[in-house]
Amino acid sequence: MLYYLFLVFSTGLSLSDQVHQTPADMFKQPGEEAKINCLHTIPNYNRILWYRQTNGELQFLGYMNINTGYPENGAGSAKKDETCTLTIEDLTLSSSAVYCCAASLHSATYH
């Protein structure tokens, strides 16, 4: 029996015309890898937040702050006009969900 995972991606909620996520959706087989890209055009924003929605529940997956990710499943940059990529490895049937990214301004002061 051959199973396929259906992953759907959604643009971030605030300023959504300035947050772009690709691809819009994808079909994968268990064991494969999925890469989701997020780019924003909001000046001074420097954080990308990743979420997963299943059964009406939103789960926070992690973030990319400028060039540093937590957990370390992302790559790229959270700066304006740069691409941040979430990688989901070793997909299972339970990986089927709606994934979304959002851009935000990290407010911590650095010395």
Steps between C-alpha positions, in 0.01 A plus 500: 500500500638841404429797726546866414520792738319819410659809647330839465673825571340827600635854504551669837203678653617858551605713204441191286551689175860550614565139611547247221516125547584241234399251383123532550467125556684174434456125493773285654549137593583386854872518566555790261593856593296820460649849462278804556625850411393827657597852396373835629533859381438679831773751594675430833326164556761237583318190624311226318263285708392154381169334588319176424121460514329163540148425622439872561797532737793729426842372608807724518790323325780749546648821369786652305640815662714687244729202414455276805228239524328317783464213480773453244270380222512823302751664276545835334416840636202675658607839364291698251512363143697189605371144502452290811447126445335252734608140438285212619698177478382140497133578438233274645125488444459716809707771326196582283389845617473867413834674554539877517760763562463847646743792518555704815729755655731361764485754781798396715771759545852381425804653668 
